[in-house]
Every structure is written in structure tokens, then in C-alpha cells.
Amino acid sequence: MSGGFKDAKKDGSDPAGTSMSNGHMGIREISAGVAGGKWSAYEITEMYIDKIKSMDDRIGAFLTICEESARAQAKAVDEKIRSGKQPGKLAGVPVAVKDNICTDGIRTTCASRMLENFVPPYNAAVIEKLINEDAVIVGKTNMDEFAMGSSTENSAFRITKNPRDVTRVPGGSSGGSAAAVAAGMVPVSLGSDTGGSIRQPDAFCGIVGLKPTYGLVSRYGLIAFGSSLDQIGPMSKTVEDCALMLEAIQGRDDRDSTSYRGEYQQDYAGRLSGDIKGLKIAVLKEYFTDGLENEIASSLNESIRRLEGLETSVDEVSLPAAGDGLSAYYIISSAEASSNLARYDSIRYGYRPKEYADVDELMEKSRSEAFGTEVKRRIMLGTYALSSGYYDAYYKRAQKYRKLLRSQLAGVFEKYDLILGPTSPVLPFKIGERSGDPLQMYLADIYTIIVNLAGLPAISVPCGFSRDGLPIGLQLIGPHYGEQVLLQAAYALEQDLKLGL
């Protein structure tokens, strides 16, 4: 095979041409090169596995490197091409997957001692779709335990560091997936988003992340945290790669009762352009308060000026319900976590203590020893909110708030195409800086949680840097199934800012 990595390495040249000189090859470049014989899927896979091995001791993004299965998948892609069959849209593209998404025969831990040795006997729906498009799963990424956290410090196994500054957190709970992409260890990854767990780490790491409309991507095989809030989504260096990944993983799934039953957009990436003339964008004034760091506000204001320069209209609007979102979110999500995590009783699978007298002690010891502090905190909070005498005061009121929020957001989208705001109120903070203060940690999600409560799509895109070179993220929120307009606006801003990420 002429021009392949093996030949290029012999003469010391850049194996993937100029793209790899700046640390990134996109989906189109990789898949076109594989399909056209410029390089093999196996060579691409080997290159990225080598990158992971050489870099991850410093970053800590991965819990499992899937060397054997990745090589087998890559060989299958190459054989498919050799036999004259049409390869998939993601031919040979290495993908990292958050470790709460089930992978057949590959350990899936949720970064918890409870599932430390759990090996699923099936693939999640999104994994099936990626493999059908000839992607290669190269590893499972670190996360906050059971997706509960905003810094990836709550993992039972390791702390992931931000590739931009290894003294700082990468955000969470999908911090491993974000760090893997930001460091160039993979071109794209999958995360899950319950209250901002894709968007916030992407903002901290300076990459792009999309939380799709609830139901657009199947949750089958996603280990549940908050079932009415969870959503799998793509994470990438560019908006185009995010769009291509969404095309691959979306779609109806009869195994997921909440799966969308309507028509699906299949060409998000093909319809991207820099033309967003006439788009109407709302800016929530509740998002620009004293809690927002000045450098983030300045960067967002510059992005607003850029969008106005692209002939969009940007108006400040009020969403009164936005201020109460955090309280309602933590009641609802913790209640659902309490219910979902009740299945971990150590009887059928999961962690089992060495000594116990009876079944009651078995369950008590297994949950006490295997669950981390944050998981226990949320189980207790959720159980309390659902208990007799407190259900109406907490859980029922939170659900009423949720209905009010959806109504107010629908009112905004009657007049505007998108809502703009910050992704995070703070810049990436130091490792350990907030780990002892749960409330400060929870506040990192204050701008992202309303999206999950309402089931809306949202995207985080880089919009600048702080004086210390830390990335700043901007969030765009769309109406239900408004992914195309979200991606279009994000792409136009990305092209205009030219940040060179």
C-alpha cells in the first residue's frame, strides 16, 4: 500500500501529512484515506493506540485501552475494502467511549468499584451504530463515578487531568472523553450528559460537544444515572466532526421506549455553511450575573458581536424559571439515581465483600464499600426526596417546576431560533480546589441543567481563552430536534473566530 504509515515512518516523514503536524485529523480525512487506500484502518488504529500509550500516563483519560478488539475491528474494515464493499462513513476512525456505555466483552466500570470487573454481554445501541459505520473503538474513558460529578475527580480509579493545564480538572462527568480528544489521543469520542456532562468538560478542555434532543440517540446500553435526563452525545475538535458523529449514532431504537419516532436528519454535516443571516438569537439575562467570571463574560460578548457581524439578530430576554433550575435538577436527578442504583445489591453481579453473615449484611457492606462519597450523597438525597412526608414538598414541586420551565422555554422559541449563554460560570479550576465543597461543585452546572430538564439539544463551542490561556466555552441551546440550526450557528461562529484549536 503506497503512502501508508509503515512506509512513511521509515523515512521519518509525517505519516498523515500536515494534518497530524497540528495534532488533528478529522473524520472525513481519516475515512477518505482509508477508503481510498492512502492508509489502512489498521495503521490508523496502531498510530492512535501508540499515542494513547505515550500520553495517557500524564493525562489519565482512559480506564481501558481496547487493543485486541480495536485491531480486530480495524482488520475487518480493511478486509471489507479489499473485498470491494462500500465502507461506512466512519471507516477506520478511532473512537473513545465513556465507561458507562456498554461494550460487548470489554470491561465497563462506570469508574466505580461496584462494577470494577463487570463485562457486558452486549453492545449499547450507539456502539452497534458506530461499528456498522466501520468506526474502531480504541478505549473506554474515565469519568466521575456513575456520571455524578463535574470534575472527573470522583472516579474510583484515577483523576483525569486537563491537557491544557495538568494542574486543573477537565470538567465532568465526561472528563476522560473530553481530555482524550483535546490531547489528540483520539479524533472523536462519546460522552453522556445528564446535566451538562458533555458540554461542561468540552468547555474546560476547549473542544466541541453536543447534547442531542432527549430521545434522538438511543439510551439502550447506557448505564443509567437519571433516566429522564441522560443523553449520549458526540465530542470532537470541530463542529463538522460533531455533526458527522451525530449522523452515525442517532436513530430509532425499539429497545428504548423514549426513542424518537419521527423523521431523522441524515446530512447535518453536508448542510453546514457560514451563512446564518437572519437567525434570531436570545441571550438570557439571568445567565449574566455576578456568578459569571469576567473573562468568560467578555469572551461571550465578543462572540455576540461576531454573530451580529454575521447578520444575526441578538436580543436579551428573561427566563424567570432559570434561577431555580439547579435545585430542581439535583432533586430529580438524585431521586432517579436512588431508584436506578437500587439494583446494585451484590447478589446478581457487582462488587461483593469478602465476609458477611447474611443477605442483609451482604447488601449493606457491598454498597457501603463499593460506592464512593458522591454517589452515596446523591442516593441519600434522592431517597429522602422520595420518602413519605417529603415527596410532595420536594420531588413533586421539582416536577412542577420542570413543567413551568418547559413552558417558558417554549415561549422563547416561539420568537427566537436559539438561546445563547456561557457553558460554565467558571474557568477550569485546580484539582482538589472544590472537591471538599459539594455546593461549589454543583454550581459548575448552573447554566447547563435546564437543557436536560427540558429535553432540549445544546452545543458547547470554544469561543476564546483567558489571560492564562484557559479555554472558554459558549453554549447554544435549540428547540426540540433543532440540531441542524444549532450545528449551523456553531459552525459559522467556529469559522469566524478561527481559534486554531
N, C-alpha and C positions, 0 to 999 in steps of 0.2 A: 504494500500500500504506500504510494508515494505521498510525501508531505506529512506522514504520521508522526506522532510524538516520539516513537522509538528512534526514528531516523534523525529527527531534529535534535534530540538530546545528545546524539553522538558528536555533532559539530558545535554544541554549545549554544545553538540558537534558541529563541523563544518558541516553545513548542506550539503555542496557539496564536502566534503572530502578535501584533501590537496590543490586542485587547488584554492579554494577560500581563502585559507590562504594567498596566494600571490596576491589576488585581481583579478584573471582572470580564467574564464573557457572558453575554445574555443568552436566553433560551433560544432565540432564533439562530444565533451564530453557532451554538453548540449543536442543535438538532440538524441544521443545514449541513454542517461539516460532517456529521455522522452519516446522514442520508446520502451525501454526495461523495463519500469516500475520502474526504480530506483527512479524517482521522477516524478511529474506531471508537465505539462506545466503551470498549474495554480500556483503551488508552486514556480516555477522558476520566473514567472511573478510577483508574490507578493514580492519575495525577491528583485528583481531589482527595483520595484516601491518604496519599502522601502528605498533602497539605494539612489535613486534619491531624495526622500523627506528629507532624513537625511543629504545629502551632497550638494544639489544644492543651498541652500541659500548662501553658501560660494563661489561657482564656477559661478553660473548664466548661466549654459549651456542650460537650457530648457525655452521655452516660453509657452508650453502647455504639461501637463502630461495627457496621454490618458488612465486614469484609467479604466473607464467604458468599452470602446471599447476593451482595451487590455485584460481585464478579460474575455470578451465575446469571443474574438479570442482564448484565451488560453483554455477556456472550450470547444470550438468547436474542438480544436486539441485533447484534452483528450477524447472527445466523439468519435472522428474518430478512435482513437487507441482502445478504448473499444469495438467498433463495428467490430474490426478485419480488418479494412482497413489499407493499407500501408501509413504511414505518409510521409510528404515531407522531403527534405534534410535539411530544417531548422526548423524542428519540435520543437516548444516551444522556439526558440531563440529570445530573446528580441532585437529589432532594434530601434534605434533613427533615425529620418528623418529630414533633414534640412527643415526649414519652408518656402521654396519656391517650395516644391514638394506637389502637391495637394493630399489631403486625404479626401475621401467622408465623409461628416458630421463632420469633425474635422477642426477647425479654421486653416487657412493658411494665414499668415500675411506678409511674406517677410520682417519681422521686420520693417514694415512701418505703419505709421498712416493711409496711404492711404487704406490699406487692413486690418485694425485692427479688423474688425468684419466680414471679408469675410469667408464664409464656403462653400467650393466647393461641388457641387452635384455629383462629380465623383472622382475616384481614378486615379492617374498617372499610366502609364504602369508599372513602377518599383514596385509600391505598389501592383498592381494586381499580379505581379510575386512573390513577397515576400509572400503574403497571400496564393497563390497557393502552395507554398512550406512550408506552415504552420508556417511561422515566426509570431511574435507578435509585432505590432507597439506600443511602450510604450510612445513615446513622440515626440514632434516637437522642434527642436533645434534653438537656437538663431543664428543670422548671421548679417553681415553688410547689411544695408537696400538695398533691391533688388540686393544683392550679389555684391555691389560696395564698396570695401574696403579690407584692408589687415590686420585688427586687431580686428574685431568684436567690435569696439568702435562706429561704425556708426549706430548701432541698435537704433530704436526709443524707445525701452522699457528697455533695461538694457545693461550693459557692462559685457561681459564674461571674466573670469579670467583664467589664465593658471594654471592648477592643480600642475605643477612643481614648480611654484612660483607665488602666487596670486597677487603679485605686478606687474606682467608682462602680456602682451597680449598673447592670444592663437594663434594669427595669424587670417587670414580671407580669404575669407568671411565665410568659413565653420567652424568658430572657435567654435561654440557650439557643433557641431558634433564631432570635434576633442577632445575637453575638456571632453565631456561625456564619450568617450572611454578611454582616458588617466586616468581619475579619477576612472574608474571601474564602472561607473553608468550603462553602457551597454557594452556588449561584442563587438558589431559592430554597425556601423552607415552608413548612406548615406549622401554624400555632393554633391555639384555641383562645377564644375571647368570651369571658363571662361578664366582665365589667370594664374592659379596656386592656385585657391581657395580650392582645396583639398590638394595638396601637401605641400604648404607653412605652413598651420596650423598643418599638421601632423608632419612636421619637427620641428616646435616650441613646440609641445606637446610630441614629442618622440614616435610617433606611425607610422603605415604603411598606405599609401594612394595611390590609383591607379586612374589615369585619363585615361579612355579607349580611344581607337581609336574613332574618331568622327563617329557616326552612329552605333557603336556596341551596345550601350544601347539607348533605345528609349527616346526621349525628350518629348513625349506626357505627358502632365500634369506637366511639369517643367515650372514655370513662367519665361518667357524669360527675359534675360538681353541682351546678344549678340548672336543671333540665329546661326550664323556661327561658334561660338566659344564654346558655352555652352556644357557641357557633365556631366552627372550624374556618380558617381563612388563610390566604397566602401572605408571605413575607418575602421581600425582594429588594434588589438595589434600585430598580426602576419601575415606573408605573406600567410600562409595556409588559414587563415580566409578570407583574401582579395580575394584569388583565389576562395574559395567556394561561397562567395558573388557574384563575377563576373559571375560564372556559373549560379546563380539563376536569375540575372537581365538582362543578355544580351539576344539578340534575335530579330528577325524580327518583326516589328510592322507596319502594313499598315496605321496606323493613323499618322505616322511620315514619311514624304516624303524623309527624309535623312537617313532612317533606312537601315542598311547594308543588301544586298540581297544575299550574298554568304553563304558558309557553316560556321557553328559555332562550335568552340571547346567546348566540353561539360565536359571535365575532366581535367581542369587546375590543380586542387589540387592533383589528383591521379598521375600526371606525375611529380610532384616535386621531386627533389633529390639534393644532394650536389655535383653532378658531372657536372661541366661546362667546363671540359677540352676542349681546342681548341677554346673557344669562343674568338672572336675578338672585343675589346672594344676601342672606340675612346674617347679621352679626349680633349675637346675644349679649346684651349689655351686662347681664348677670355674670358673664364669664370674665369681664374686665374689671375685677375688684381688687381690693388690697392684697388678697392672697396670691395674685399673679405676679411673678418676678418681673422686674422692669425690663430686663434684656429680652425676655420672651414677648412681652407686650410690644416692644419696639420692633422686633422681628416680624410679628404679625401685622403691625401697622404698615410696615414696608411691603409685605405681601399683598395687603389690601390695596395699596397704591398701584402695585403691579397689575393686579386683577382689574382695577379701574382703567388702567392703561390698555388693557386688552378689550376694552369697551363692554365690560360688565357693569351692572349697577349694584352697589353695595350699600345697604341701609342698616342702621342699628334698630333692633327690635327687642321687645321684652318677652321673656318666657317666665312668668312668676313662679311656676312649679319647679324650675330648675334648681332653686336653692335648697329644696328638701330631698333631692334625689339620693344623696349619699345615705341618709338614714333609712329610707325605704329599701334601697338596694341591699344593705347589709342585713336587714331583717328577712327579706325574701330569699336572698341567696343563702343565708345561713340556715333558714328553715328547710330549704331544698337540700342543702348539704347534709343536714341532720338526717333527713329521710334517705337520701342516696347512700350515705356511708353506713347506714344501719346493717347493710348486707355483709360487712366485714366482721364476721364473728369467729373466724379461725377454724370453723368446723368443716366447711367445704373446700376452702382454699385460703391462701394468705398466710401471714406470719403466725407461728404457733410457739408459745412459751415452752421452755424445757420441762417445767414442773407445774402441775395443777392438780387439785384434789377432785374437782367435779366440773361439770359443764359451765356452771356459773363463773367459777374462778378462771376457767379457760378463756371465756369471753372477756372477762374483766381484765385479766393480765394481758391478753393479746392486744386489746385496744389501748390499754394504758402504756404498754411498752412500745408499740409499733407506730402509733400516731404521734406526730410532732405537736409542739405547743400551739401553733396557729390553727392547725386542724382541730385540736381539742377545743380551743376557744370558740371556733365557729360552730362546732357541734353543740356545745353548751348553750350558746346564744340562740341557735335555731330551735333547739329543744325547748328552751324557756319560752320563746315566742309562740310556739305551737301548743303549749301546755294549757290545761283547763284553767280558766280565770284570766289568762293573758292573751289568748288567741284574738279576741275582739279588739283589745287595746293596742296590739302590735301588728300581727300578721294581717288581720282584716283591714286595718287602717292603711297599711302599706299597699295592699292591693287596690284600695280605693284611690290612693294617690297615683298608682300606676295608670288607672283609667283616666284620671284627670290629666296626667302628663301626656298621654297619647292624644287626648282631645286637643290640648293646647298646641302640641306639635303639628297635628293635622291642620290647625288653623294657620300656622306659619307657612306650611307647604301649599296652602291654597293661593298664597301670594308670591312665594319665593321658590326657586328651584333647589337651592342648597342653603345650609346653615354653616357658617364658618366660626371657628374658635380655636383656642390652644388645645393641644393634646394633653399636655401636663402643665400644672401650675408652677412646677419647679424644674430646674436643670438636674441632670443626673447627680445624685448625692453620693457621698462617700460610703464605702462598705462599712457596715456597723453603725452608721450615723443615726439611723431611725429604727433599728431592729428592736430597741427596748421601749419604743413608744408606738403601740399599735394605731392610735388615732392619727398620728402624723403620717404613718404608712398608708392608712386608708385614704387620707386626703389626696394622695397622689392620683387617685382615680376619680376625683371630683368632676372632671369635665367629660369623662368617657362613659359613665354608668347610665346616663339617661338613654343612650343609644340602645343598650341591651334591654332596659326596662320596656322600651317601646318597640323592640324588634326591628330597628332601622339599620340600614347599611351606613358605614362610615369608613373613611380612609385617612391615614396619617401620612403626610409627606414632609420631608425636610424643607425648612424654609430659611435656614440661616445658622449662624454659630454665635456663641457667647464670646466675650473677650478672651476667655481661656480656651477657646477652640472646642467647646462642647456643643453637640448638635441641638437644634431646636426644631420641634415638630409642630406642624399646623394640621388641624383636623377639619375635614369637610364631612358633613352629615347630609344624607339624601333621604328622599321619601322611600317607602317600601318598593323594592325592586327597581330602585333608581341607580343601580350600579353603573350604567353606561354614562350618565351625566356626571356622576362622581369621578369616574376614571378620566373622562374628558377634561374636566376642570383641573384635576390633579396633574394631568399630562401637560396641559397648557402652562400651568404655573411652573412645573418642573423645567420645561423647555425655556421659559422666560428667565428663571432665576439662574440656570446654568451653574449650579453649585459645584459640579465636578466631583460628586460623591462617588 
